[in-house]
Amino acid sequence: MATVVQQVKAASSEQALAHFEARLAFETDCADVWYATRHEQKDFVLVDVRSPALYAAGHVPGAVNIPTRQIMEQRLAEYPMDTLFVVYCAGPHCNGANKAAVKLARLGRPVKEMIGGLTGWIDEGLGLERG
């Protein structure tokens, strides 16, 4: 008898490749953001979509604060249309990053979510900026 892991057959290698490549088109993680901001020429804008008060209390270094409710074309006018925005909120218990990603995509902007959000950043042992 199959284990609970194998009770549902695994996808084919081709299906798995398509699935996981597609996920990477929508997501990045804290470690990759950290590495890119410290060791590579940053080619994205990291956006903390939480409130200004929460942002001031602690945010990912280098992130700009654009609360989800403030995401509109006028607020983004300083960025070229092909700018990749990487959004995050408090963590996996928060859907603010998803809401922000929807708004950015509706405005025709490239967007990815930093999975784990601030909770993931802290769990990775990475430091915060304040103010």
Secondary structure by P-SEA (a helix, b strand, c coil): ccccccccccccaaaaaaaaaaaaaccccaaaaaaaaccccccbbbbbcccaaaaaacccccbbbbccccccccccccccccbbbbbbccccccaaaaaaaaaaaaabbbbbbccccaaaaaaabbbbbcc
